[in-house]
Amino acid sequence: MTQATAPTSGEGVERPSPVAIRDLPRFEKRPEGWSDHDFIAHWRAQGPAAVDRFGIVTLFGHDDLWRAVDPRFTRQVGIEAMQMQGRTEGAVYDFFDRSLLFANDARHRARRGPLARAFAHPLMNALRGEIAGQMRDLVRGLKGREVDFGAEVSGQLAARMIASVLGLPEADIPHFTQVVYGASRGLSFRSKEVLDEADVDMAELVAYAARLLDDRCARPREDFLTEFLAKVEGADLSEDEIRTQVATVVLGGADTTRMALASGFAQILSRPAQWAALKADPEGLKVSAAAECLRFDPVVGSIPRLAIEDFEIAGVAIPRGTYMAASLLGALRDPAVYARPEVFDIARDDHPKLHPVFGAGAHRCLGEALARAELEEALAVLAQEAPDAELVGAPPVLRGLGGTRGLPETRIRL
Ligand code: HEM
């Protein structure tokens, strides 16, 4: 991308004038065999942004992520994401309409406020012992077997930990797990058939949340849901909104953590020297190893936003009404931030304090502390309990440029 220069006011300093969207490189169909990372790297080499045939501007830089979520210039993309898929009703549509994830400004604050403190670092760190216990239980039960790791190990851990935060009865966990992963499929762009199926599971998930909340109303306990009910008392939230925030927490924490652990552990196993290093010092390396698993092949592809004002980002003039995608695939391999970004290294020490995979601004992930605690403890347990673990085949490559990405089957012998 070439940028014309125009003099700025006074001082004689020349500042490049912003590039118009029509002059950005245009995404073309990718050649056979290219991964999402190959695709983003190719376009990043042409400039800091590119545009697709729908006019959506993708930004590749780490710092652009923060500017892209600046509420002076942009807002979260909400129900439009459903409408773009031709959906105007159904349980997934209602979820988009009522969840904090897709709300803005005062509505977003009203929905997020009652949840915010429940997921704070000290509370989530207190769960580390339980996470390690659940993970040991899972790994010991499967020792010596070849498993579909995403379904049988990491998916189970993520679901069990959310079930534990919500105080679910043990007997409900298998049904709960199936409903959660079914409903999760409604959160990314999918075919009509998949969305129809996700509608059924989403309706059941929200109904399940309603039953749990009714139970805590009748029988308060010292737990997350009872506290949540106390916080929403008198708040400006409908019954449907209250249930939907519980469903959002469940959905936000399930597939993301499931995929990050499966894909990250597979990357480690495919590098024997790094696997040996983790086994030699699990406590010393678990934090940087988890951060690298989250970076290398991120489970969320991009953060969508809509411009509400004319503004400039990455040297591009963005008119109001433009849809943008701040690419996490791009941000997490920005050479201005990460040395040799294409190299997977569990000892990497250049992770920014605010890991971009959890987004930025008002919607930054509420479950970050829980997700990190789960990944770190799970990796340490794997290093201790499954030292002979082996990856069967090549490491999985996650698929998708936006939303929650897809994890192919990940076969591991424990
Ligand atoms: C690997 C793990 C995870 C990743 C990569 C991740 C990533 C993200 C990202 C990128 C966002 C912001 C989306 C946006 O701005 O449009 C987000 C929001 C959110 N996440 Fe996570 N997440 C993870 C785990 C979790 C967990 C464990 C929970 C809950 C227990 C959770 C709950 C949420 C919620 C409720 C929001 C909405 C926040 C809001 O809109 O204010 N996430 N997450």
Boltz pocket constraint, residues with backbone or C-beta under 6 A from the ligand:
constraints:
  - pocket:
      binder: B
      contacts: [[A, 100], [A, 101], [A, 102], [A, 112], [A, 245], [A, 248], [A, 249], [A, 250], [A, 252], [A, 253], [A, 254], [A, 256], [A, 257], [A, 260], [A, 294], [A, 299], [A, 300], [A, 303], [A, 304], [A, 356], [A, 357], [A, 358], [A, 359], [A, 360], [A, 362], [A, 363], [A, 364], [A, 365], [A, 366], [A, 367], [A, 368], [A, 370], [A, 371]]
      max_distance: 6.0
